[in-house]
């Protein structure tokens, strides 16, 4: 009988005993999205929308997401331009940046509840309420074709 030799690597997302190393995160549709050097629960959150803050200077990570729309979101009496990143499979908003280039600014923000460590299972905070003063999609304006939005007061 011939000898069978394999160089396969087997990976599992359910072994959480080792706190060191790389951590994998998945979209709600089970698509692999993020690998990072720290657990997301240890990262700080934004007060305005409870998004997880990834420091582009201090964190080592790889984000598999598709750039999409640019949205203008009202934050109190100011406006924030968000360059949104979407899941490649289901087009769910996964993250956003405040600069047009991926990792071009100081931070990347992961949307609350968008990712989970276990494939196919929603994260425990995906249904939690957002902080007050959050503007929904219907109030944000899409910036298409490079034109500036007209904002009502």
SVG drawing of the C-alpha trace seen along z (x, -y; Angstrom):
<svg xmlns="http://www.w3.org/2000/svg" viewBox="-35 -75 39 77">
<polyline fill="none" stroke="black" stroke-width="0.4" points="0.0,0.0 1.2,-3.5 2.0,-5.8 -0.1,-9.0 1.6,-12.1 -0.4,-15.3 0.8,-18.9 -2.7,-20.0 -3.3,-22.5 -6.5,-22.2 -8.0,-25.3 -10.9,-25.6 -12.6,-28.7 -14.0,-27.0 -10.7,-26.6 -10.5,-29.7 -8.2,-28.4 -5.1,-30.3 -5.5,-34.1 -2.4,-34.8 -2.0,-34.6 -4.3,-35.6 -8.1,-35.9 -10.5,-35.3 -13.9,-37.0 -16.8,-36.3 -19.8,-38.1 -23.3,-37.1 -23.4,-35.2 -20.3,-33.1 -17.9,-34.9 -14.4,-35.3 -13.8,-39.0 -11.1,-39.9 -7.9,-38.4 -6.4,-40.5 -3.7,-40.1 -6.1,-40.9 -9.6,-39.9 -12.1,-42.5 -13.6,-42.6 -10.4,-44.2 -10.5,-47.1 -12.0,-50.5 -15.4,-51.5 -16.6,-54.9 -19.1,-56.7 -21.1,-58.0 -22.1,-54.7 -20.5,-52.0 -18.2,-50.9 -15.0,-49.0 -11.9,-51.2 -9.0,-49.6 -5.8,-51.8 -4.1,-51.5 -0.8,-52.5 -0.8,-50.0 -2.8,-47.0 -1.8,-44.2 -4.9,-43.1 -6.2,-42.1 -9.8,-43.2 -11.5,-41.4 -14.2,-43.9 -15.3,-45.7 -15.2,-49.5 -18.7,-50.9 -20.7,-54.0 -19.7,-57.2 -22.3,-58.4 -22.6,-61.7 -23.8,-61.0 -24.9,-63.7 -23.1,-63.5 -24.7,-66.0 -24.2,-69.4 -21.4,-68.2 -21.2,-65.8 -19.0,-62.9 -18.1,-61.4 -17.9,-57.6 -16.2,-55.5 -18.1,-52.2 -16.7,-48.7 -19.1,-45.8 -19.1,-42.0 -18.1,-40.5 -20.8,-37.9 -23.9,-39.6 -23.1,-43.3 -23.6,-44.0 -21.9,-47.1 -18.9,-45.7 -16.7,-48.8 -16.1,-52.3 -13.2,-54.8 -13.1,-58.6 -10.6,-58.7 -11.0,-57.4 -8.2,-54.9 -8.2,-51.6 -6.0,-52.1 -5.3,-55.7 -6.5,-57.4 -5.7,-56.9 -8.5,-54.4 -10.8,-51.9 -14.2,-51.4 -15.9,-48.0 -19.7,-48.4 -21.3,-47.1 -22.5,-43.5 -21.3,-43.0 -18.7,-40.3 -18.5,-37.2 -15.8,-34.7 -18.0,-31.7 -19.3,-31.3 -23.0,-31.6 -23.8,-32.9 -24.7,-36.5 -22.7,-38.4 -24.4,-39.0 -24.5,-42.8 -26.0,-42.9 -29.5,-43.8 -28.4,-46.3 -29.6,-49.9 -27.3,-52.4 -26.4,-55.5 -28.8,-58.5 -28.2,-61.0 -27.4,-58.3 -28.7,-59.1 -30.2,-56.2 -29.7,-55.5 -32.7,-57.5 -31.2,-60.7 -27.6,-60.1 -27.0,-61.3 -25.2,-59.4 -22.3,-61.2 -22.3,-59.9 -20.4,-61.3 -18.3,-63.6 -21.1,-66.1 -21.5,-67.7 -24.8,-67.1 -27.2,-69.8 -28.0,-69.6 -31.2,-70.8 -30.9,-72.7"/>
</svg>
